[in-house]
Amino acid sequence: MKTAVSRFFWIIVLGSAVSGCVVASPEVKLKAAPLLETGSGTAESYYHYIDGYLKELSGKLDEAGKIYSRAMEKSPNSPDLLTRYASILIRQGKLNRAEKLVRRAVSIDPANTHAYFLLGGINTARRNLSGAVTAYERLLRINPDEREARLLLGTAYIELKRYKESVQTFDYLINSNPGYILGRLYRAQANFQLKKYDPAERDLRFLLKRRPQHTQALLFLARIHERRENFGEAEKAYKKILVLEPKHRFARSRLGQVYIRKDNLKEALKEYESLIKDEPDNLEVHRTLGFLHYDRRNFQRALREFQFVLGRRPKDAVVRRYVAAVYEELNQLTRAEEELKKILEQDSKALEAFIQLARLYGKKKDWKSVYSVLDRATKKNAKSDRLAFIRGVFLARQKRYKEAIPHYKSAIRLNPKQMNYRFNLAVAFYETHQWKDVEAAIRAVLKVQPKHANALNLLGFMFSELDRDIDEAEQLLSRALAIDPNNGAFLDSMGWVYYRQGRYTLALKKIHHAINQIPDDAVILDHLADVYKAMNNIPKALFYWKKSYKIDPKNKKVFEKIIKNGGSIEAPPKNL
């Protein structure tokens, strides 16, 4: 009787084992139970065991559970019956009862791998991933070759952000089976999170060579291209996914983001408009559409999208700040102010809202309100380097450069790596004629960012203004123009260097080019006039001095040049 039953059981098990299919992602599967070990129960318990298993195979879980329960009355200490019954309870969602049975099985048989497997599944279902890891690790110490448990352990490591351990786990699997597709997919995921893109890409290429239509692998490959800012290849990968799965939401969304990164806002907009038709209630899509329409200066449509989001998510501070920005663009400053105040009512520390509100008051030149807002913001964000910097910026806008300097210095102390803070400090030093400090600040910037074009220009122009280190000034400005060849300020600076060198024809060419870029700049016009004066072309010099003076009638030096060279013009008021 025993022999016949055993033979029949193994036929069932083997038949069920070969009937499955490969899944795209791991899941906790209930294993077929092994035979009851000899001596663990009675012939009657064997009968109930097999009867229960047959009911289980036919999907009659309640009946199977009852039969296993009766079998346990005859064999209460059978780990196999305990785990079998536990597997039924897991499928019924009765995790607490299942766990008690599994732990009892482990106490009877500490080497029962099936029990540890089920315990790992129970903890996974409860999102107790640390507990799942502990169970799978114990199982693998008993049986290191249990592939499914190792796969689940590796994925649990990923969810716990223990990426290095995950990679090691999948290394073990792949070393024993190089063609293990699922192992390579998850190892690629772990390496992706570790920013080890080369080994991740190798695994994905291996996988795609064998399964070219594997969408998950294509997705990860596309994400790697994004991280590397290889947006053309990312676009190709996402489009390939969409050929396979035209409604693949994530791929469509990421393709839209790639278009944004490529500054192809037209195609991005098209992609998101298509998405919204399929997902009219998707707030993230409405959000992105709002940003896209804002960037394209379609403010009314942007406002509609943002208001849709706020109607369902009123505490979305980013969207509300954009609403304020829309109102500002529409010159509805009071409404912009109201939106920003709503943010601060919800979050009294909202730094970005404070900054945007201060900028709004600055636009109206309401300096009292500007500094009042910044004072409030600083009380809530005492260690904010940005607040210190922005206070300096507003003071500089009022030409209060000496007062701006300590705030720039404070910002640098709080965040020494932000080079734009040092650059603005250098500008304040320049405006207050602290030449040594300008040079020190600019050289500190260029040490970290040798291609900071504005820094190169400022130092080069200062040297030309002071008529010193002219050769270095030329080198600095050549570097700046290599970065931005049509920048009017840079062209003027180089023209002024040529003027200092007595190379007037070159100076004339550069400064005329500068005026083509910035036609109404009083300083550039003054420089052009000076070059013509040096070339003894007084009529041309007077023409450009007068244009300069018309733009900036406060410039007494230009007025004096006009008079000295025989020109006539109304004198500036004495109070200027």
Secondary structure, DSSP 8 states (H G I E B T S, - for coil): -HHHHHHHHHHHHHHHHTT----SS------------TTSS-HHHHHHHHHHHHHHHTT-HHHHHHHHHHHHHH-TT-HHHHHHHHHHHHHTT-HHHHHHHHHHHHHH-TT-HHHHHHHHHHHHHTT-HHHHHHHHHHHHHH-TT-HHHHHHHHHHHHHTT-HHHHHHHHHHHHHH-TT-HHHHHHHHHHHHHTT-HHHHHHHHHHHHHH-TT-HHHHHHHHHHHHHTT-HHHHHHHHHHHHHH-TT-HHHHHHHHHHHHHTT-HHHHHHHHHHHHHH-TT-HHHHHHHHHHHHHTT-HHHHHHHHHHHHHH-TT-HHHHHHHHHHHHHTT-HHHHHHHHHHHHHH-TT-HHHHHHHHHHHHHTT-HHHHHHHHHHHHHH-TT-HHHHHHHHHHHHHTT-HHHHHHHHHHHHHH-TT-HHHHHHHHHHHHHTT-HHHHHHHHHHHHHH-TT-HHHHHHHHHHHHHHT-SHHHHHHHHHHHHHH-TT-HHHHHHHHHHHHHTT-HHHHHHHHHHHHHHSTT-HHHHHHHHHHHHHTT-HHHHHHHHHHHHHH-TT-HHHHHHHHHTT-------TT-
